[in-house]
Amino acid sequence: MDPLFAAFRPISLQALNSKAAMLERLDNKYVVRAAVLQDAVADLAEQFDVLEIDGQRAFTYDTCYFDDPERRSYHDHHQGRRQRMKVRVRRYVDAGLCFVEVKLKDKRGITVKKRLPYDMDKYGTLDDAAMAHVRQCHAALYGRPFDRLLEPVLRMSYRRVTLVAREGGERMTIDTHIRFLGTDERQTDDDVFIVETKSANGHGLADAILRRQHQHPTNGCSKYCVGMSVTGAVQKFNRFRPALRKLGALAQLQALPQVGGAAA
């Protein structure tokens, strides 16, 4: 067990989902160092429990993202479009589960996530049922058909710890050991964490605790967009420079000749 999370009371997956499935929420993302997270642990442990399965509290996630040949999903995010969508297949390695996941933003800025159970051996692909799920999710929220061809563009893996507020209605995920596998392979420092808070109004308990540690949300901290940037898959990434700087990834970008001077 990671000693950083030893102070938290455990909660089962079933109990966590009954308290805070959080398929519709407002998200904030932070990039924090281990020392900052350590300072926040005591306050967090008073308000949150930690997901524990078979004695484990940190779990491996494998994710494959899909985009069209024009990389519209990436560029919609880079341009800050209100209506945007990400499509991925995520493999929950330790639990032996796999889902097609569609994340959409509505016009209020609310994140809506729709999941379809998927065969583990189909990871990295989208079959007809998966594409039907993507089209249905898009049409239901945006009222227009989804007519784009999708292809796998980025794979990543990381370790995740999930916290849930004891009062319910709020979750917090803490990701580390992030590896991006695209046209090139990159990884973040082991000392850096991407923390995401998920609450009904974007001003939850975790956000208040992090503010007391002088932490503020990091603009453009989508792991998909960061990964597309650091692996050299795209040439425009100005919107994500604050996140890349905090992740220590700008030096990695400068080492990529295909994007080294393209984002100024």
C-alpha positions in Angstrom: 0.0 0.0 0.0 1.3 3.5 -0.9 2.0 5.1 2.5 0.7 8.4 1.1 -2.9 7.0 1.2 -2.6 4.8 4.3 -4.5 7.3 6.5 -7.8 6.9 4.5 -10.6 4.6 5.4 -11.3 2.1 2.7 -14.5 2.0 0.6 -15.7 -0.7 -1.8 -16.4 -0.2 -5.5 -20.1 -0.9 -4.9 -20.3 1.6 -2.1 -18.4 4.2 -4.0 -20.7 4.0 -7.0 -23.8 4.2 -4.8 -22.4 7.4 -3.3 -20.9 9.2 -6.3 -21.1 7.7 -9.8 -20.5 11.2 -11.1 -21.4 10.6 -14.8 -22.5 14.3 -14.9 -20.3 16.7 -13.1 -18.1 19.8 -13.2 -14.4 18.9 -13.2 -11.3 20.7 -12.1 -7.8 19.4 -12.8 -4.6 20.2 -10.9 -1.0 19.3 -11.4 0.6 18.9 -8.0 3.9 17.6 -6.6 4.1 14.8 -4.0 5.1 17.2 -1.2 2.0 19.3 -1.8 -0.2 16.2 -1.8 1.4 15.0 1.3 0.6 18.3 3.1 -3.1 17.9 2.0 -3.5 14.3 3.0 -4.6 14.9 6.6 -7.4 17.2 5.6 -8.5 15.0 2.8 -8.5 11.9 5.0 -11.0 13.6 7.3 -13.5 14.1 4.5 -12.8 11.3 2.0 -12.5 7.5 1.8 -10.3 5.7 -0.6 -11.4 3.0 -3.1 -9.9 -0.4 -2.0 -10.3 -3.7 -3.9 -8.6 -6.8 -2.5 -6.2 -4.7 -0.4 -5.2 -2.5 -3.3 -5.6 1.2 -3.4 -3.8 2.2 -6.6 -5.0 0.7 -9.9 -3.6 0.5 -13.4 -5.7 2.0 -16.2 -4.9 1.5 -19.9 -6.7 4.0 -22.2 -6.8 4.2 -26.0 -8.1 7.5 -27.5 -9.7 7.8 -30.9 -10.0 10.8 -33.1 -10.7 11.5 -36.8 -7.9 12.1 -39.4 -8.3 15.9 -38.9 -7.9 15.4 -35.1 -11.1 17.4 -34.5 -11.5 16.2 -31.0 -8.1 17.5 -30.1 -8.5 20.8 -32.0 -12.0 21.4 -30.5 -10.4 21.3 -27.1 -7.4 23.4 -28.2 -9.8 26.1 -29.5 -11.9 25.9 -26.3 -15.1 24.9 -28.0 -18.1 24.6 -25.7 -19.4 21.5 -27.4 -16.7 18.9 -27.7 -16.3 15.2 -27.3 -13.7 12.6 -26.5 -13.9 8.9 -27.3 -11.8 6.3 -25.7 -11.7 2.6 -24.8 -10.5 2.2 -21.2 -9.2 -1.0 -19.7 -9.4 -1.3 -15.9 -6.6 -3.8 -15.6 -6.8 -4.9 -12.0 -10.6 -5.3 -12.1 -10.6 -7.0 -15.5 -13.1 -4.6 -17.0 -13.3 -2.7 -20.2 -15.6 0.1 -21.4 -16.2 2.3 -24.4 -16.4 5.8 -22.8 -17.7 8.9 -24.5 -17.1 12.2 -22.6 -19.1 15.2 -23.8 -19.4 18.8 -22.7 -22.8 20.4 -22.7 -23.4 24.2 -23.2 -23.2 24.7 -19.4 -19.7 23.2 -19.2 -21.0 20.1 -17.5 -19.1 16.9 -18.3 -21.3 14.0 -19.3 -19.8 10.6 -19.5 -21.5 7.6 -21.1 -20.1 4.1 -20.8 -20.7 0.9 -22.7 -19.3 -2.4 -21.4 -16.8 -3.9 -23.9 -14.8 -7.1 -24.4 -11.3 -6.8 -23.0 -9.9 -8.3 -26.2 -11.4 -5.5 -28.3 -9.3 -2.9 -26.5 -7.8 -0.5 -29.0 -10.6 -0.9 -31.5 -14.2 0.3 -32.0 -16.6 -2.2 -33.4 -20.1 -1.5 -34.9 -21.7 -1.6 -31.4 -19.2 0.8 -30.1 -19.6 3.2 -33.0 -23.4 3.0 -32.5 -22.9 4.0 -28.9 -20.7 7.0 -30.0 -23.3 8.2 -32.5 -26.2 7.8 -30.0 -24.4 9.8 -27.3 -23.5 12.6 -29.7 -27.0 12.8 -31.2 -28.7 12.7 -27.8 -26.8 15.7 -26.4 -26.1 17.8 -29.5 -29.2 17.0 -31.7 -27.2 16.3 -34.8 -25.6 13.2 -36.3 -22.0 12.1 -35.8 -20.5 11.5 -39.2 -16.7 11.3 -38.5 -14.5 8.3 -39.0 -12.5 7.4 -35.9 -9.1 5.8 -35.6 -6.8 5.1 -32.6 -4.4 8.0 -32.1 -3.0 7.7 -28.5 -2.5 5.1 -25.9 -1.6 5.8 -22.3 -1.3 4.0 -19.0 -1.2 5.3 -15.4 -1.8 4.4 -11.8 -5.0 5.9 -10.2 -6.2 6.4 -6.6 -9.9 7.3 -6.3 -11.3 9.1 -3.3 -15.0 9.6 -2.5 -16.5 12.2 -0.1 -18.1 10.5 3.0 -21.1 12.7 2.5 -21.3 11.6 -1.1 -21.7 13.6 -4.3 -18.0 14.2 -4.8 -15.0 12.3 -6.1 -11.3 12.9 -6.6 -8.9 11.0 -8.7 -5.1 11.1 -8.4 -3.1 9.8 -11.3 0.7 9.2 -11.4 3.3 7.1 -13.4 1.6 8.4 -16.6 3.0 7.0 -19.8 1.9 8.2 -23.2 2.3 6.0 -26.3 1.7 7.7 -29.6 4.0 8.6 -32.5 6.6 8.8 -29.7 6.7 7.6 -26.1 6.9 9.9 -23.1 6.2 9.8 -19.4 5.7 12.2 -16.6 8.0 12.4 -13.5 7.0 10.0 -10.8 6.9 12.9 -8.4 4.0 14.6 -10.3 0.3 13.9 -10.0 -2.7 14.9 -12.1 -5.5 15.4 -9.6 -9.1 15.8 -10.8 -12.0 16.9 -8.6 -15.5 16.0 -9.7 -18.4 17.7 -8.0 -21.9 19.1 -8.8 -20.8 22.8 -8.9 -17.0 22.7 -9.3 -16.4 24.0 -5.8 -16.2 20.9 -3.7 -14.4 19.9 -0.5 -11.3 18.8 -2.4 -11.1 22.1 -4.2 -11.2 24.0 -0.9 -8.5 21.8 0.6 -6.2 22.2 -2.5 -6.8 26.0 -2.4 -5.5 26.0 1.2 -2.3 24.5 -0.3 -2.2 27.4 -2.7 -3.1 25.1 -5.6 -5.3 26.3 -8.5 -6.8 24.5 -11.4 -4.4 24.0 -14.3 -5.9 25.1 -17.6 -5.7 22.6 -20.5 -4.8 19.6 -18.3 -6.6 17.0 -20.4 -4.4 13.9 -20.4 -5.5 13.2 -24.0 -4.4 16.7 -25.2 -1.2 16.6 -23.1 -0.4 13.2 -24.5 -1.0 14.3 -28.1 1.3 17.2 -27.5 4.2 15.5 -25.8 4.3 12.5 -28.2 4.6 14.9 -31.2 1.2 13.9 -32.7 0.1 17.6 -33.1 1.9 20.9 -33.8 -0.4 23.3 -32.0 -0.4 23.2 -28.2 -0.3 26.7 -26.9 -3.5 26.2 -24.8 -1.8 23.4 -23.0 1.5 25.1 -22.2 0.6 25.8 -18.5 -0.1 22.1 -17.9 3.0 21.0 -19.9 5.2 23.3 -17.9 3.9 22.0 -14.6 4.3 18.4 -15.8 7.9 19.2 -16.8 7.1 18.3 -20.4 8.2 21.4 -22.3 11.8 20.2 -22.4 10.5 16.9 -23.9 8.6 18.9 -26.6 11.7 20.8 -27.5 13.5 17.5 -28.2 10.9 16.6 -30.9 12.0 18.1 -34.2 8.5 17.8 -35.8 7.0 20.1 -33.3 9.9 21.9 -31.7 9.3 25.3 -33.2 5.7 25.0 -34.3 3.8 26.1 -31.3 5.2 29.6 -30.7 
